[in-house]
Amino acid sequence: MSSIKHPHVITCKAAVAWGAGEPLMMEQVDVSPPQPMEIRIKVVCTSLCRSDITAWQSHAIFPRIFGHEASGVVESVGEGVIEFQEGDHVLTVFTGECMKCRQCKSGKSNICEALGLERRGVMHSDHKTRFSINGKPIFHYCAVSSFSEYTVVHSGCAVKVSPLAPLDKICLLSCGVAAGLGAAWNVANISKGSTVVIFGLGTVGLSVAQGAKLRGASRIIGVDTNPKKGEKAKAFGITEFLDPNHSDQPIQQVIKHITGGGADYSFECIGDTGMITTALQSCCDGWGMTVTLGVPKVNPEMKAHYSLFLTGRTLKGSLFGGWKPKSDLPSLVDMYIKKETPCQGPKTLFTDTWCQ
């Protein structure tokens, strides 16, 4: 149980990473009060994203508290915050929306210039941390750090949601599920009757499949090297499953053959730049579109023959599915409440979460 150390600092439990690849340790950490334009949140549920693991395995900044997909309740607000009050239900987001910068006002992008992806392990506002152990700073991850009972985020990196939404279900909308649905709806804008191929059937890939199914795609082909995912993926809209390890031909040739020239849309959800090229090669000439969502662990540069583009293919990048967090996420949560999204019932993505 958390305890109040004094009126301004909360002492609580958090899973702290002390070094690259080292086991996370449950520690007692001090969480500072929210500074101007910040809020302190009691984390109710959080989930594990592959990017957390990738950063933990790398030689990044340590000691650190990971986690960025979370739901919770506002515990206190800092000076100047008028959007939130104590008791509000919120989702945290790893990329914020200030609503004032050129990108936010453009109507064309969700890449906020002020509250974009934070890579230095500190807060956006003063470049300091809000966590400490015996006075030693503990660094943040993506300015969220949800592997803690309490955390502090900028008010632009939190989204107020309906109190009717179950916090143990919707926390995945703060990253993985929203990223996949948005890639299908906002970035690719999948058309009815189209053929879709998805590389990687984790949370993001399965969410793409759900989005494609809702848009009326006629064929949704899932590609993964884990054969156990094939049958499970059907519950999310996958109509055919391919395991590259069980093919005598390169997987892109197999896809072009079974689709009669290539898919209308392909999605790279692995985080492998070599697979981006494969996804491009799996698309059809003329209008084939590839969307890349994965975060590469190594080799961030990609290679592709110019003829793939000369013949009409398109390659698009997707961050958080193109959603503007504060503008768009509340409506996505409302869709879940009204059962207008396919994330209902026992076979949903809303299961693999850690609830306090």
Phi, psi and chi 1 to 4 in degrees:
 res  aa     phi    psi   chi1   chi2   chi3   chi4
   1 MET       -  144.3  -65.5  -64.7  -68.4      -
   2 SER   -79.2  154.4  -56.2      -      -      -
   3 SER  -137.2  152.1   60.5      -      -      -
   4 ILE   -86.4  116.0  -58.2  -62.9      -      -
   5 LYS   -73.8  -44.4 -172.7  174.0 -178.4  178.8
   6 HIS  -158.0  176.8   61.0   72.3      -      -
   7 PRO   -57.9  -16.0  -27.0   35.7      -      -
   8 HIS  -115.1  -24.0  -59.2  -68.2      -      -
   9 VAL  -114.7  134.8  174.5      -      -      -
  10 ILE  -103.9  134.4  -73.3  179.4      -      -
  11 THR  -104.3  126.8  -60.7      -      -      -
  12 CYS  -148.8  176.7   69.8      -      -      -
  13 LYS   -87.7  145.3  -68.2 -179.3 -179.3  179.0
  14 ALA  -150.6  150.7      -      -      -      -
  15 ALA   -89.2  109.8      -      -      -      -
  16 VAL  -105.7  132.3  178.9      -      -      -
  17 ALA   -96.7  119.5      -      -      -      -
  18 TRP   -94.1  -15.2  -69.4   96.8      -      -
  19 GLY  -166.6  166.0      -      -      -      -
  20 ALA   -61.1  122.3      -      -      -      -
  21 GLY    75.2   -2.0      -      -      -      -
  22 GLU   -79.3  147.7  -65.2 -177.4   10.6      -
  23 PRO   -57.1  139.9  -23.9   34.0      -      -
  24 LEU   -69.6  139.3  -85.2   60.3      -      -
  25 MET  -113.9  133.2  -56.2  -63.0  -66.8      -
  26 MET   -75.2  119.0  -65.9  -58.4  -63.3      -
  27 GLU  -127.7  159.0  -53.0  -81.1    7.6      -
  28 GLN   -88.8  118.6  -68.3  -73.0  -28.5      -
  29 VAL  -119.2  150.7  -59.4      -      -      -
  30 ASP   -94.0  129.5  -69.3  -24.7      -      -
  31 VAL  -112.3  115.3 -174.5      -      -      -
  32 SER   -66.9  159.3  -61.7      -      -      -
  33 PRO   -68.0  157.6   26.3  -35.7      -      -
  34 PRO   -66.7  137.1   24.2  -33.1      -      -
  35 GLN   -88.2  179.0  -62.3  -57.4  -60.1      -
  36 PRO   -49.7  133.1  -30.8   37.0      -      -
  37 MET    67.0   22.4  -59.5  -51.2  -63.2      -
  38 GLU  -120.7  162.2  -64.0  174.7   -4.8      -
  39 ILE  -132.8  148.7   60.8  175.0      -      -
  40 ARG  -104.9  133.1 -172.7  159.7   58.3 -172.9
  41 ILE  -120.3  136.1  -60.6  169.9      -      -
  42 LYS   -84.9  113.0  176.2  177.5  173.6   55.5
  43 VAL   -73.3  125.5  177.4      -      -      -
  44 VAL   -95.2  -48.3  173.6      -      -      -
  45 CYS  -140.3  145.9  -79.0      -      -      -
  46 THR  -142.4  159.1 -173.9      -      -      -
  47 SER  -131.6  166.4   53.2      -      -      -
  48 LEU  -100.9  124.2  179.7   65.6      -      -
  49 CYS  -106.2  149.3  179.4      -      -      -
  50 ARG   -58.1  -32.4  179.2   69.3 -154.6 -173.3
  51 SER   -65.5  -30.1   60.9      -      -      -
  52 ASP   -61.0  -46.0  -67.9  -57.3      -      -
  53 ILE   -65.1  -43.3  -61.1  175.3      -      -
  54 THR   -59.6  -45.4  -60.4      -      -      -
  55 ALA   -67.5  -38.2      -      -      -      -
  56 TRP   -64.0  -36.3  165.1   67.0      -      -
  57 GLN   -77.2  -19.5  -68.2  172.8  -27.5      -
  58 SER   -86.7  172.6   69.4      -      -      -
  59 HIS   -88.2   66.3  -63.1  -72.1      -      -
  60 ALA   -93.8 -161.9      -      -      -      -
  61 ILE   -79.7  130.7  -55.7  166.5      -      -
  62 PHE  -139.7  157.4  -65.7   99.6      -      -
  63 PRO   -70.3  154.6   28.2  -35.8      -      -
  64 ARG  -150.5  151.4 -158.5  170.4 -159.4  177.3
  65 ILE  -111.2  116.2  -62.0  173.8      -      -
  66 PHE   -86.9 -173.7  -73.6  101.2      -      -
  67 GLY   100.4  130.3      -      -      -      -
  68 HIS  -143.8   -9.2   62.4  -82.4      -      -
  69 GLU   -97.2  109.1  -73.9 -177.0  -49.6      -
  70 ALA  -155.9  157.8      -      -      -      -
  71 SER  -127.6  153.0   58.9      -      -      -
  72 GLY  -171.8 -168.1      -      -      -      -
  73 VAL  -126.1  134.1  178.9      -      -      -
  74 VAL   -65.8  124.9  175.4      -      -      -
  75 GLU   -94.3  -38.3  177.6  -90.4  -22.5      -
  76 SER  -159.5  160.3   57.4      -      -      -
  77 VAL  -125.9  149.9  -59.5      -      -      -
  78 GLY   -89.0  174.5      -      -      -      -
  79 GLU   -58.5  136.6 -179.4 -177.5  -13.6      -
  80 GLY    88.2   -6.8      -      -      -      -
  81 VAL   -83.8  118.3  175.7      -      -      -
  82 ILE  -117.0  -12.9   58.9  174.7      -      -
  83 GLU   -77.2  -29.9  179.3 -175.0   -3.1      -
  84 PHE  -119.2  156.0  -60.3   98.6      -      -
  85 GLN  -142.0  164.1   60.4 -176.5    4.4      -
  86 GLU   -55.1  134.8  -66.1  179.5   17.1      -
  87 GLY    97.2  -11.9      -      -      -      -
  88 ASP   -64.6  142.6  -77.4  -15.6      -      -
  89 HIS   -88.1  134.8  -71.7 -160.7      -      -
  90 VAL  -140.0  158.4  -65.1      -      -      -
  91 LEU  -109.9  140.7  -70.2  175.0      -      -
  92 THR   -87.6  153.7   60.9      -      -      -
  93 VAL  -136.5  141.0  -74.4      -      -      -
  94 PHE   -79.9  -14.3   65.3   90.0      -      -
  95 THR  -132.0  126.5 -180.0      -      -      -
  96 GLY   -92.8 -170.1      -      -      -      -
  97 GLU  -146.6  106.0 -177.6 -178.3   -1.7      -
  98 CYS   -83.1  -20.9   72.6      -      -      -
  99 MET    67.8   10.6  -59.6 -174.4  177.0      -
 100 LYS  -122.5  -26.9  -62.5  177.6 -179.2  178.5
 101 CYS   -75.2  171.0   70.7      -      -      -
 102 ARG   -57.4  -43.5  178.8 -172.3  178.2 -170.4
 103 GLN   -64.8  -46.5  -66.7  -78.1  -24.5      -
 104 CYS   -63.1  -37.5  -75.8      -      -      -
 105 LYS   -83.5  -10.0  -66.7 -167.1  -63.8 -174.7
 106 SER   -70.5  -28.3   70.6      -      -      -
 107 GLY    74.0    6.1      -      -      -      -
 108 LYS  -116.4   -5.0  -57.2  175.6 -177.7  178.5
 109 SER  -150.2  157.3  167.6      -      -      -
 110 ASN  -117.3   20.4   67.3  -19.1      -      -
 111 ILE   -95.5   88.8  -48.5  -63.7      -      -
 112 CYS   -69.2  131.8  179.6      -      -      -
 113 GLU   -75.0  -27.9  -65.4  174.6  -14.1      -
 114 ALA   -90.6  -35.8      -      -      -      -
 115 LEU  -125.0   35.5  -59.2  172.7      -      -
 116 GLY   -72.9 -170.1      -      -      -      -
 117 LEU   -58.1  120.2 -169.7   59.9      -      -
 118 GLU   -94.0  121.6 -149.9  -63.8  -49.4      -
 119 ARG  -111.5   -4.6  -59.4  176.1 -176.2  -86.8
 120 ARG   -98.7   -0.1  -66.3  168.7  -67.6 -179.5
 121 GLY    79.7   23.3      -      -      -      -
 122 VAL  -133.3  177.7  -66.7      -      -      -
 123 MET   -79.7  152.8  -63.0  -64.6  -67.9      -
 124 HIS   -64.0  -36.9  -72.5   96.9      -      -
 125 SER   -72.8  -53.7   53.8      -      -      -
 126 ASP  -121.4    6.3   59.5    5.3      -      -
 127 HIS    58.6   34.6  -59.4  158.9      -      -
 128 LYS  -121.7  171.2  -63.6  179.7  180.0  179.6
 129 THR   -99.7  161.6   71.8      -      -      -
 130 ARG  -111.6    1.0  -58.8  -68.5  178.2  -97.5
 131 PHE  -111.7  146.9  -61.7  104.0      -      -
 132 SER  -157.7  156.2   63.5      -      -      -
 133 ILE  -130.1  116.7  -63.6  178.7      -      -
 134 ASN    52.5   38.0  -62.7  -35.6      -      -
 135 GLY    85.5   -8.6      -      -      -      -
 136 LYS   -88.1  127.3 -179.8  179.2  179.8  178.8
 137 PRO   -62.4  139.5  -20.7   33.0      -      -
 138 ILE  -113.7  125.8  -53.4  -63.6      -      -
 139 PHE   -80.4  156.2  -67.1  100.7      -      -
 140 HIS   -88.8  170.7  -60.7 -115.3      -      -
 141 TYR  -129.2  122.5 -179.8   64.1      -      -
 142 CYS    54.4   27.1  -69.2      -      -      -
 143 ALA    57.9   27.6      -      -      -      -
 144 VAL  -124.7  -64.4  174.8      -      -      -
 145 SER    55.6   69.8  -66.2      -      -      -
 146 SER   -90.5   -1.6   57.1      -      -      -
 147 PHE   -82.5   46.5  -68.8  175.1      -      -
 148 SER  -145.6  149.9  173.2      -      -      -
 149 GLU   -65.7  -31.1  -68.8 -178.6  -55.9      -
 150 TYR  -132.7  147.8  -73.0   85.1      -      -
 151 THR  -146.1  163.5 -169.9      -      -      -
 152 VAL  -119.7  130.5  176.8      -      -      -
 153 VAL  -133.0  157.8  -57.2      -      -      -
 154 HIS   -66.0  143.2 -167.0  -76.5      -      -
 155 SER   -62.1  -21.2   59.0      -      -      -
 156 GLY   -79.7   -6.0      -      -      -      -
 157 CYS  -111.6   26.0  -65.2      -      -      -
 158 ALA  -138.8  150.3      -      -      -      -
 159 VAL  -126.7  123.2 -179.4      -      -      -
 160 LYS   -74.8  131.8 -175.7  176.6  178.0  178.6
 161 VAL  -127.6  166.3  -62.2      -      -      -
 162 SER   -62.5  136.0  168.7      -      -      -
 163 PRO   -67.6  -10.0   23.9  -33.2      -      -
 164 LEU   -77.9  -17.4  -61.8  177.1      -      -
 165 ALA   -79.9  128.9      -      -      -      -
 166 PRO   -68.4  119.1   24.7  -32.3      -      -
 167 LEU   -63.6  -27.2  -66.3  175.5      -      -
 168 ASP   -75.6   -8.8   62.5  -31.9      -      -
 169 LYS  -105.8  -40.2  -56.2  -65.1 -175.5 -176.2
 170 ILE   -86.0   -3.1   64.3  169.9      -      -
 171 CYS   -61.8  -28.5   68.6      -      -      -
 172 LEU   -68.3  -15.8  -74.2  176.9      -      -
 173 LEU   -72.3  -11.1  -75.1  174.0      -      -
 174 SER   -82.0   -3.3   68.0      -      -      -
 175 CYS  -157.5  -85.6 -176.0      -      -      -
 176 GLY   -57.0  -53.4      -      -      -      -
 177 VAL   -67.0  -44.6  171.9      -      -      -
 178 ALA   -62.9  -38.6      -      -      -      -
 179 ALA   -61.0  -43.2      -      -      -      -
 180 GLY   -71.3  -46.7      -      -      -      -
 181 LEU   -60.7  -43.3  -69.7  174.2      -      -
 182 GLY   -66.0  -36.4      -      -      -      -
 183 ALA   -61.5  -38.5      -      -      -      -
 184 ALA   -74.0  -41.3      -      -      -      -
 185 TRP   -89.8  -48.8  -65.1  -14.7      -      -
 186 ASN   -87.2  -44.1  -56.6  -32.2      -      -
 187 VAL   -83.5  -54.5 -178.7      -      -      -
 188 ALA   -83.2  -32.2      -      -      -      -
 189 ASN    54.0   59.6 -167.6   18.2      -      -
 190 ILE   -57.0  135.6  -69.0  174.6      -      -
 191 SER   -98.2  154.9   56.8      -      -      -
 192 LYS   -62.0  137.6 -174.9  176.2 -178.5  179.5
 193 GLY    83.1    3.3      -      -      -      -
 194 SER   -83.0  168.0   57.1      -      -      -
 195 THR  -108.2  130.8  -62.5      -      -      -
 196 VAL  -125.3  138.5  175.9      -      -      -
 197 VAL  -124.0  135.3   59.8      -      -      -
 198 ILE  -123.8  121.3  -57.4  166.4      -      -
 199 PHE   -96.7  111.9  -66.3   86.7      -      -
 200 GLY   100.6  114.2      -      -      -      -
 201 LEU  -112.9   51.3  -61.7  178.8      -      -
 202 GLY   -88.3 -159.4      -      -      -      -
 203 THR   -56.5  -45.8  -61.7      -      -      -
 204 VAL   -66.9  -47.7  174.3      -      -      -
 205 GLY   -62.2  -41.2      -      -      -      -
 206 LEU   -67.7  -30.9  -66.9  176.2      -      -
 207 SER   -70.5  -35.8  -61.8      -      -      -
 208 VAL   -60.2  -43.3  171.7      -      -      -
 209 ALA   -60.6  -43.2      -      -      -      -
 210 GLN   -61.1  -44.1  -69.5 -176.0  -36.9      -
 211 GLY   -63.2  -40.3      -      -      -      -
 212 ALA   -65.0  -40.1      -      -      -      -
 213 LYS   -63.1  -43.4 -179.2  179.4  179.3 -179.7
 214 LEU   -63.9  -30.4  -82.8 -178.4      -      -
 215 ARG   -81.4   -3.0  -78.2  -66.5  176.7   92.3
 216 GLY    87.5   22.7      -      -      -      -
 217 ALA   -60.4  138.4      -      -      -      -
 218 SER   -83.0  -32.2   60.3      -      -      -
 219 ARG  -132.9  130.4  -62.9  178.3   71.0 -179.1
 220 ILE  -128.2  104.3  -53.8  173.4      -      -
 221 ILE   -98.3  123.6  -56.1  167.0      -      -
 222 GLY  -101.6  136.9      -      -      -      -
 223 VAL  -123.2  123.6 -179.5      -      -      -
 224 ASP  -159.3  150.8 -157.1  -70.1      -      -
 225 THR   -88.4   -0.5   55.6      -      -      -
 226 ASN  -101.7  104.4 -176.5  -10.8      -      -
 227 PRO   -63.6  -21.8   22.9  -33.2      -      -
 228 LYS   -66.7  -20.4  -65.9 -179.4 -179.9  178.9
 229 LYS   -78.7  -19.1  -67.0 -176.8  178.4 -179.0
 230 GLY   -57.4  -52.8      -      -      -      -
 231 GLU   -70.2  -41.7 -168.1   62.8   30.6      -
 232 LYS   -63.1  -33.8  -66.3 -179.7 -179.9  179.0
 233 ALA   -66.8  -21.3      -      -      -      -
 234 LYS   -63.0  -29.8  -68.3  179.9 -179.1  178.6
 235 ALA   -67.0  -17.0      -      -      -      -
 236 PHE  -105.3    4.4  -60.9   93.1      -      -
 237 GLY   115.8   -8.7      -      -      -      -
 238 ILE   -65.5  127.8  -64.8  -64.9      -      -
 239 THR   -99.1  -23.8   58.7      -      -      -
 240 GLU  -143.5  146.5  -58.5  159.3   65.3      -
 241 PHE  -125.3  135.8  176.3   77.0      -      -
 242 LEU  -126.7  133.6  -61.0  174.9      -      -
 243 ASP  -112.1  110.7 -177.6  -13.0      -      -
 244 PRO   -55.8  -27.8  -23.4   33.9      -      -
 245 ASN   -70.1  -16.7  -66.9  -27.6      -      -
 246 HIS  -108.9   26.3  -65.7  165.1      -      -
 247 SER  -121.7  139.0  174.0      -      -      -
 248 ASP   -82.0  -14.6  -64.5  -29.3      -      -
 249 GLN  -116.1  158.8  -65.4  179.6  -52.5      -
 250 PRO   -55.2  140.7  -26.3   35.4      -      -
 251 ILE   -60.8  -31.2 -162.9   64.4      -      -
 252 GLN   -66.6  -32.6   59.1  -92.6   39.1      -
 253 GLN   -70.7  -38.3  -66.9 -176.6   16.9      -
 254 VAL   -61.2  -44.7  174.4      -      -      -
 255 ILE   -65.4  -43.1  -67.9  169.1      -      -
 256 LYS   -63.3  -34.7  -65.5 -158.1   73.6  162.2
 257 HIS   -70.6  -48.1  174.1   71.8      -      -
 258 ILE   -75.5  -17.0   65.7  175.1      -      -
 259 THR  -102.2   -0.4   58.3      -      -      -
 260 GLY    71.0   38.8      -      -      -      -
 261 GLY   127.0   -5.4      -      -      -      -
 262 GLY   122.5  157.3      -      -      -      -
 263 ALA   -76.7  156.4      -      -      -      -
 264 ASP   -72.2  -36.2  -60.5  -60.9      -      -
 265 TYR  -137.7  140.2  -54.1   93.0      -      -
 266 SER  -131.8  146.4   66.6      -      -      -
 267 PHE  -128.2  125.6  -66.3   83.8      -      -
 268 GLU   -98.6  108.9 -172.7  -79.2  -43.1      -
 269 CYS  -118.5   26.8  -54.2      -      -      -
 270 ILE  -104.6  -41.8  -60.4  172.4      -      -
 271 GLY    94.5   43.4      -      -      -      -
 272 ASP  -135.2  112.9 -176.4  -30.6      -      -
 273 THR   -66.5  -28.1   48.6      -      -      -
 274 GLY   -65.8  -32.9      -      -      -      -
 275 MET   -73.0  -22.7 -165.5   56.8   64.1      -
 276 ILE   -62.2  -43.1  -64.3  175.1      -      -
 277 THR   -62.2  -42.7  -56.2      -      -      -
 278 THR   -60.8  -41.9  -59.3      -      -      -
 279 ALA   -63.8  -40.6      -      -      -      -
 280 LEU   -61.0  -43.4  -85.4  167.4      -      -
 281 GLN   -69.0  -17.1  -65.6  169.1  -24.4      -
 282 SER   -86.1  -10.2  -58.2      -      -      -
 283 CYS   -86.4  160.3  -81.4      -      -      -
 284 CYS   -81.6  159.2   64.4      -      -      -
 285 ASP   -66.7  158.5  -69.3  -21.6      -      -
 286 GLY    91.2  -58.1      -      -      -      -
 287 TRP  -138.5    3.4   60.6   82.5      -      -
 288 GLY   -57.7  132.7      -      -      -      -
 289 MET  -122.2  132.3  178.2 -173.2  -64.1      -
 290 THR  -112.6  132.8  -65.3      -      -      -
 291 VAL  -117.4  127.5  179.0      -      -      -
 292 THR  -106.6  129.0  177.6      -      -      -
 293 LEU  -120.2  -21.2  -63.0   82.6      -      -
 294 GLY   -73.5  154.9      -      -      -      -
 295 VAL  -103.1  115.0  178.9      -      -      -
 296 PRO   -63.1  137.8  -20.6   32.4      -      -
 297 LYS   -83.7  -35.6  -53.1  167.9 -168.5   60.2
 298 VAL  -140.7  167.9  -66.0      -      -      -
 299 ASN    49.3   68.1  -58.9  -35.1      -      -
 300 PRO   -68.4  -14.5   25.7  -34.9      -      -
 301 GLU   -89.7  140.6  -64.5 -177.9   -1.8      -
 302 MET  -112.1  159.6   61.5  156.9  -70.0      -
 303 LYS  -129.1  140.3  -64.0 -179.8 -179.6  179.6
 304 ALA  -155.6  141.4      -      -      -      -
 305 HIS   -68.5  137.4 -161.8  -79.0      -      -
 306 TYR   -59.4  -25.5   82.1   98.9      -      -
 307 SER   -63.9  -25.3   64.1      -      -      -
 308 LEU   -61.6  -33.8  -67.7  173.7      -      -
 309 PHE   -88.9  -33.9  -57.4  103.8      -      -
 310 LEU   -61.7  -29.4 -166.7   63.9      -      -
 311 THR   -90.4   12.3   51.5      -      -      -
 312 GLY   105.8   -1.3      -      -      -      -
 313 ARG   -72.0  154.9  -67.9  174.5  180.0   80.8
 314 THR  -125.2  138.9  -58.1      -      -      -
 315 LEU  -117.6  125.4  173.2   63.1      -      -
 316 LYS  -124.9  143.5  -74.7 -170.8  172.9 -175.0
 317 GLY   -95.6  152.4      -      -      -      -
 318 SER  -138.3  119.7  175.8      -      -      -
 319 LEU  -111.0  119.8  178.5   69.4      -      -
 320 PHE    55.2   31.3 -162.2   46.7      -      -
 321 GLY    64.5   17.7      -      -      -      -
 322 GLY    77.5    1.4      -      -      -      -
 323 TRP   -72.3  137.5  -59.3  109.3      -      -
 324 LYS   -84.5  114.8  -73.8  177.5  169.8  -71.2
 325 PRO   -53.5  -56.1  -24.9   33.8      -      -
 326 LYS   -74.2  -30.4  -60.9  178.7   84.6   66.5
 327 SER   -79.2  -35.8  -60.1      -      -      -
 328 ASP  -107.6  -32.8  -62.2  -27.7      -      -
 329 LEU   -61.9  -38.5  -83.4 -169.0      -      -
 330 PRO   -56.6  -38.1  -28.1   37.7      -      -
 331 SER   -70.5  -31.8   60.6      -      -      -
 332 LEU   -68.6  -38.7 -162.2   57.3      -      -
 333 VAL   -64.3  -41.7  171.7      -      -      -
 334 ASP   -62.0  -36.9  -71.0  -18.5      -      -
 335 MET   -62.0  -38.9  -71.8  178.1   65.1      -
 336 TYR   -64.1  -44.0  170.6   74.5      -      -
 337 ILE   -61.1  -39.9  -65.7  172.5      -      -
 338 LYS   -83.7    3.0  -62.9  174.8 -176.9  177.1
 339 LYS    61.2   35.9  -60.4 -174.8  178.5 -179.0
 340 GLU   -94.9   -4.6  -65.7  174.3   -3.0      -
 341 THR  -108.4  158.7   65.3      -      -      -
 342 PRO   -84.4   25.0   33.4  -35.7      -      -
 343 CYS  -101.6   40.9  -57.1      -      -      -
 344 GLN  -114.6  160.0  -49.7  -69.1  -25.0      -
 345 GLY    87.7 -178.8      -      -      -      -
 346 PRO   -71.7  -29.1   25.8  -34.6      -      -
 347 LYS   -98.7   68.6  -66.3 -177.9  178.5  179.5
 348 THR  -122.8  170.3   86.8      -      -      -
 349 LEU   -77.7  -15.3  -70.4  170.0      -      -
 350 PHE   -85.5   61.1  -65.6  105.0      -      -
 351 THR  -132.4  -33.8   53.5      -      -      -
 352 ASP   -91.4   74.0 -170.5   16.0      -      -
 353 THR  -132.6  157.4   57.1      -      -      -
 354 TRP  -108.8  114.6  166.6   39.3      -      -
 355 CYS  -106.5  138.2  -63.4      -      -      -
 356 GLN   -71.8      -  -52.8  -84.5   11.0      -
